[in-house]
Each structure stands twice: as C-alpha cells, then as structure tokens.
Amino acid sequence: MQCIILKSENGILIDAGKSTIGGQIMSLTGMVDKRTLEKYEREAREKSRESWYLSWALDTNQEERDKGKTVEVGRAYFETEKKHFTILDAPGHKSFVPNMIGGAAQADLAVLVISARKGEFETGFDRGGQTREHAMLAKTAGVKHLVALVNKMDDPTVNWDEKRYNECRDKIMPYLKKLGFNPAKDLSFLPVSGQTGQGLLEKVTEEICPWYRGPSFIQLIDELPSLNRKMDGPFIMPVVDKYKDMGTVLMGKVEAGTTRKSSTLLLMPNRVQVTVDQLWSDDIEVTSIGPGENVKVKLKGIEEEDVSPGFVLCDVAEPITTGRIFDAQLVILEHKSIICAGYSAVMHIHCAAEEVTVKALICLVDKKTGDKSKTRPRFVKQDQVAIMRIECAGVICLEPFKKFAQMGRFTLRDENKTIAIGKVLKVIE
C-alpha cells in the first residue's frame, strides 16, 4: 500500500492501494507530463519496483532518487487556481507507520483513498487493515478535514455503481465519527478513478456516473477554508529530518511564528544557540519563513550528528517546554490486555518518538459526561478514557494541548499497533 501525504497550505494525506492518484494529479495539473510518467513506469518495471514509479514522479531531484531516501518522505508540488499544494509521499506499509506519522504531522488536510474494488475495501478496513490506522493517525496528527476518495470506481466489479459507493461510505462513516471527525463539517466523500483520472480535476461525466453531481477532488480542496496559524507567536519548528550539506540542514514544518536569515534560534531540548544561514520554502531559497510552510533551514553552530528528529527549533526568548514526566488524557483504542502502572510503549509526539512508561493511573474519564472517577483505577482497558502520569526515557519537547495543540497530542504504539491517542494536560518536570 502506498500512503501519499499531499500537503498544501491546507495539506493532504492519502492511503491509496498502489493507486496512480498522486501521479495523475501531477500530470493533470501539468506538473509532470504523461511521457515522463510512462518512462518512470518502464524504468521501475525493469527494476521490479512497479509500485515505485509514482514516488519517482514525487522525488523530483536526482539526488533523492539516487539515495532512495534522503527524506524518507518524497515531495512535489502542484497548484490550483487559489492554492499551492505540497505532496508528501510517505510509505503506508505497516512497518513504516512511524515514518507515516512524521509525514502526517506535516499535513493539514487528509485524503483517505479507499478502494471500491470487491474484496479490496474489505481487506483494507477489517481489523488489522491499514485504512483504520491511517485515518486515526491523521486525526491524531492534527489533520482538521478528511476527504475520502472512493477510488477504482471504474473497476469491472464496481462499474460506477452507486450501491457499492454508498456501502463503502456507510461502512467507514461510524469509525470516522468515533475518531472525532464531524460529518457535517470535517468530512467529504467523492467517487473517483485514479486510473482514468475521472473525478480528480474535472467533475465525473454524467454518462459515466449520473448519480453524483458534486465537485471534483481538486475543486473541493480549492474551496476548503485555509487554516489560521499563529503568525505572531514565538517561532516553533519541529525537526522531521536532517542531513549534511556544507553545514547542517534541518527539515520540518513551521508550526508558529516567523524567522529570517541570520537570526539566532534555540535548538531544544539541547539548548544550543544556532544561527540561520540559509532558508528554503518548498525548495525555493527565501529570506524569511512563516507558519504552515514546509522548509529546510541551514544552521551554523551545530553538527548534524547532534540533532535528532523530534528536536524543536524555537525562539531564544520563549523556548518550548521540555520535560520527562507529564500528565495526559488517553483514549485506549485497541489493546487486548489491560494497561496498568509500569506498562511501557513508544510515544509519537509531533516528529519525536520516545520510549515511555506509565508511572501512575490518576482517574478514569466518563466518555459521555466527561466526569472524572473519584477513585484511582487499578487498570484501564480498551475503549476507556483515562488520565495517567507518563515518564519518558529522555527529555522531550512538548506543550500542554490547551496551550498549543500541535505540540501536545500524541499516539502510543506497541508491537506495530497504535494502542492509544492522547493529549498532554500538564508537564510535571
């Protein structure tokens, strides 16, 4: 399964059963021509990597393609009449979910691609399939709007059948609601065909699909309201990746504030003062960067090996909070056994991954009323909501969810499964 994260000023996430949607969008918006795509497909087939040719359309610079993964998240751009979009391409395979979380942390708008082909939808959505996990990770990563593309509508087993489309939609809707997406405001469903491009740029024609008269995918994302980001707050940029290139280059998405060339910033949690040497936004060199932009920052004053993904570049005057012990509210999504004090898992928070242990269970929270239990629970189990004290193996950057949501939500994973989603209530030390 390919998981493509398209990100714009609004930003997007796709899980698309090896679909050609990413490449189709690139070719329909004129960012890459049909012949180039065919060439990639031929080359990829020769190397027995058929499913890679799309990512070659996304790994636009040669250096990235040679290395296979400088960034582990391929990127490319396309433009609509009103907006500039960045496509981030992250793997959707089970063993790469942590990379996908890094990608989703940079996306603002998620697009979940569901295959309507008989049997494929069922496999992707049953327990253990990736569709559920991707939708959930997108929600946790702070994606506000989800567009579900029901793909492969042209497949012989489907043939643009309205019944099948409704069946896919109705099966996935309750789950998306449970994650907290509001069907009236945060969700859109569209029928498309990645193979033929129907429904992506232009509306689906009436002969093919008389029952759907809504907008095409690109019309829809063009009309979505832009996200308001904190322009005036202190500068915050979590580091997704880093590499050496005549200096130390960090990559990430600016979550708040602005900075410019030659300014001094602080790299947390190490508290190292660094100077901005060069800036790129979407691979174009710029003199200043602001919220929502995917950027590369070249720094003076630090070696590449002294930086890890999950570090945060921030304002010297108002550094980000760091800590090892914090209280958090968690929703247990899927866990066979019970969770009690001493339980450990891996926490993914913004771009960081850290080993954590549950120090103490504080109380249970009633899902319907929000009331807290008077007594301390001895354990929590699946579908319960609890407040617990958590200890990290090392010091990490985080903020209470109320103060800054992007830096205060996280997932817990264990044995390749996402067990819980949570938000930081307060940092203890």
N, C-alpha and C positions, 0 to 999 in steps of 0.2 A: 504493500500500500504506500502510495506517495502521500505525504502530507504537505500541502503547499500553503504557506502562510503568505497571503498577499497583504501588504500593509500600505495604507495611504496616509494622508493627513487623517483620514479615518482608518485605514488598515484592516487586513483580512486574513482569515485562516481557512484553508481548505483541506479536507481529507478525501482524496478522490480516486479510490480504487484504480491506480495507474492511469487516471484519465488524462486526456490531452488538453484539459481545460486551460492550464497555465499557458501552454504553447499557443493554443487557439486565441486566447486573449491577446497575447503578444503579436500574433500575426494579424488578427482583426483590427487592432489599433495601430497597425503599421510599424510596430517596433522591431519586428523581425519578419523577413519575407518568407513565403512558402518554400522557395527553393533552399534557403538556408536550413529550414526545419527538416526538409527531406534529406539534406546532406547529413545533418546530425543523426537522423534516424538510421541512415545507411551505416555511418561510422559506428554507431552504438551497436547495431546488429552484428557487425563484424567482430566486435569485442564481447559478444554475448551479453550486452548490457542494454537490451532494448528499452528497459524502463528508465534509462538514464538520459535519453536524448533530450527530454524536456528540461532537465536540470542544466543541460549544456546550453540551452537557449537562455537559461537564467544566470548561469555562471558566465557573465558577459566578458570578463577579462581572462586572457590566456593563462596568466599566472595561476589563477584559482583553479582552472581546469586541469593544469598540469599536476598541481599538488593534490587535486581531488577535493581537498577541503582546507582552505586557509581559515574559512569562517565557519565551516560546518553548516552554514545557512546561506544558500545561494541567493543572490539578489538581482533584481532587474527592475525596470520602471515602465509605467505606461501612463498616458494622460487621457483624461476625458475632457469634455468642454469646460468643466468647472474645477476639476481637481487633478492633483498629481498623486499617483499611487506608487508605492514601492512593493514589489513582490518579494517576499522572503520565502525561500524554499527549504523546509526542514523535513527530515525523514519522519514518516508516520509509523514505522515499524515498532513493534513492542519494545525491542531492546534499545530503541533510540528515543523513548519518550522523554528522558531528561533533556536531550537536545531540543526536542519539540517545545518543551516548557520554556527554554531560553528564547525560542523563536516567538512563541505565543506572548511572552512577556513584552515583546516589541510591537504586538499587533493591537489595533484598537477595535477592529470590526472583524468578526469571524464569519467565514463562509464554510459551512459544513456541506461537503458534497456527498450525496447518498446515491448508491447505485440502485436503479429501479429494476435491474435485470433479475428475473426469477431466481431465488436462491442466494444471490449476492447480498441483497439488502438484509436478508435474514441472518446470514453469517456475520456481517459487519455489526449487526445490532444485538445479537444474542449475547448473553453473559460471556465475557471473555473476548468479545469482538472489540475492535478499536473505536468504533463510532461513538459509543457512550463516553469512553475515557477522553477522547479528543474534545467532545462538547463540554465535558466537565472541566477539563484543564483550561479551555478557552475562557470559561466563566470565571475560574479562579484567577486567571492571569489578568482579569480586569476588562475583558472584552465586553463592551456595552451592548452591541447589536449583533444578532446572529442571522445570517441569511442561509437558509437551507436550499441547496440546489439539488433537485431530484434529477439525477443525470441518467444517461443511457436510455432516454425515453424512446429513442429510435430503434432500440433492440427488438428483434423479431418476437421475443417473448412478451414485449410490452406494447409496441406499436402505438405509442401516444395514447394509451388507454387511461381514461380519467379515473376509473375504478382503482387501478394499480397505484396511480399518483396519490389518490386520497388514502389508500391503505398505508402507503409509506408515511404519509404525513401524520395520519391519526395514530400510528404506532409509536412515532418518535415524540409527538407533542407532549404526552404526560411526563415523559422523562425530562424534556427541556424545561417544562414548567417547574418540576421538582427542583431543578438546579437553580431556579430563580429568574429565568427569562420570562418576561411578561408578553403573552401572545399578541396583545393589542399594540404594544409599543416597541418591544425589542426583537420581534421575530418576523421574518418574511420567508415564504416558500415559493419557489419557482420551478417549473419544468424546463429542462434543457437537454441538449445533446452536445457533448464535448466533441464527438467525432465529426458531426456535420456543422457544428457552430450555431445551430438553431437556438434562439433564446438568449444568446450571450450578448451580442452587440445590438442586433435588431430584434424586434418582437417576433415571436413564433408566428408563422403564417397561418391564416385561418383554415386553409385547405388541410394542413397537417394536424392542427390542433384547434378545433373550433371552440372548445370549452374554456380555454384560458385566454383572457383578454388583458392581462396585467402588463406591467412594464418588462423590458428585457433586463438582464442582470446589470449591465453597465448603466442603463438609465436609472435603475433603482439605487445603485451605490452613489451615483452622481447626485441624487436628490437627498441623500441622508444628511441630517444636520451635522455640521462639523463639531468636533469636541472642543469644549473650552478648557484650556490648560492654564496653569499658573504662570503668567508671564513675569509677574513682579516678585515672586517669592525668591528665596535663595536658590542657587543653581544646584541641580541634582541629576547625575547621570550614572546609573548602574552599569558596570562593565560586563558586556556579554562575552567579548573575546579580546585577544591581544596578539600582536606579533611584532617582530623586529624589522625595521626598515630604515636604516640610517637614524636610528633613535627608537623610542618605544611608542608604538601606535596602539591606542585603545579604541574599541568599537562599542557602540551602545545606542540607546535611545534617550534623548534628553527628556526627563520627566517633569522638570520645573525649572524656571529661571532662564537666564541667558548668560553667555560668556563670550569673550572675544579673544583674538590673538594677543599674545604677550601678557595675558592676565595670569595672576597666581591663583592656584586652586589647591585644595587639600585632598589627598587620596586616603580614604578611610577603609578599613579600621586601623591602618598602619600609621596614620597621622603624618604622612610625608607631604611636605610642601613641594608642588611642582609648577612649572611654567608652561603655558600653552605655546607651542612652537608653530604648529600648522593645524588648520581645521578643514574637514571636508564634510559636506552635507550631500547625501546621495551621490558620492564620488566626485562632486564638483568642489573645487577649492573655494572656501569662503572666508570672510574675516570675522563673522560672528555667527553663533548658533542659538536656537531657541527651542521651546517645548515642542515635543511631537516629532522632532527631526531625528532621522537615523544618521548617525555621524561617526566619523573617525577623528580622533584627536591625537596629534603627535606631541609628546611631552618631553621637557628637559627636567632632569633631576631625579629620574628613577630608571632602574634597569627593568627590562621586560620580565626577567625571571622573578622579580619581587612583586608582581601583580598577579592576582588570580581572578577568574570570572566571579562576579558577586561583590567585588570591591566597588566602592562608590566614589566618583569624583564629585566634590561639593565645594561650597562656599567656605572660605577661610574663617569669615566672621560668624557664620552659623552652620557649623558642621552637622552632619547627620548623626542621629543617636546610634550608639553601638552598645551591644550587651551580650551577655551569655545566658542570662536567666530572664524569662518573661512569662506573663500570664496570657493565655489565649483562649478564645472560644472555638471549639472544633465541632464539626458535624462528621460523625463516623459514617462513611458511605458504604464501604464493603470490607468486612473483616470477619472471618469465620469464628475466631475465638474472641475472648474478652480482652479489654485493654485495662491494665492497672499500673500502679506506680512501678517504675523500673523498666517499662516497655520502651524499646528503642526503635527508631526508624530513620529514614533520610528525609530531611525537610528541604523543599524547594521554595525559596522566597525571592522575589524578583529574579535576579540572574544567579543567585547563590544556591549551592547545595551543601548541606551540612548535616552531620550525624547528630541526632538529638535523642534525649531520654526524657520520659515523663517523670517528673520529680514527685508530683502530688496531684490528686484529683480534688478539685475545690468544691464543685457542685454540679448538678445536672440542670439543664435549662429546658423548660417545657416548650416544645416546638410551637404549639398553638398560641399560648398566652405570653410566653417569654418569661414566666415566673421561674425563680431560682429555687432549688431544693434547700431546705433548712439544714439537712444533714449532709455530711460528705459521703459520696458514693464509694463503695469498695472497688467497683469496676464500672466500665462503660462498654456497651456493645453496639452492633450495627444499628444504624438509623437513630441513634441517640445524639443529643447535643450536650456538650459538657464544657465547663471551664476548667482548665488544668494549668499547672505550672510546668514549664518546659525548660530543660537545660541543654545548651548547645555544647558540642565538644570544644569549639573555639569561639572567639569573639566575632560577631557578625554585625552588619549594618541593618538596621530595621527601624520602623517608626510605628507608633500606635495607629491602628487602622483609621480611627476618627481623625487623626491629625493629617495623615497622608496615605490614602488607600493603596496607591501603587506599591508602597514600601511596607505595607502592613498585612498583606494577605499571602497565604502560603498553602502548599499541599504537603501531606505526609505520604511517603511511598515506602513499601516494604515488599520484598520478593517480586519486583516488577509489577506491582499493582498500586494504584492510588487508593489509599485507605481513608484519608480524611482531608477535608478542606477547612481552613481556619483563618481567623483574623487575630492580630496582636492587640490585646487590650491595654497592657502597660508593661514597660520594661522595668524589671526589678533591679538588676545590677549589670 
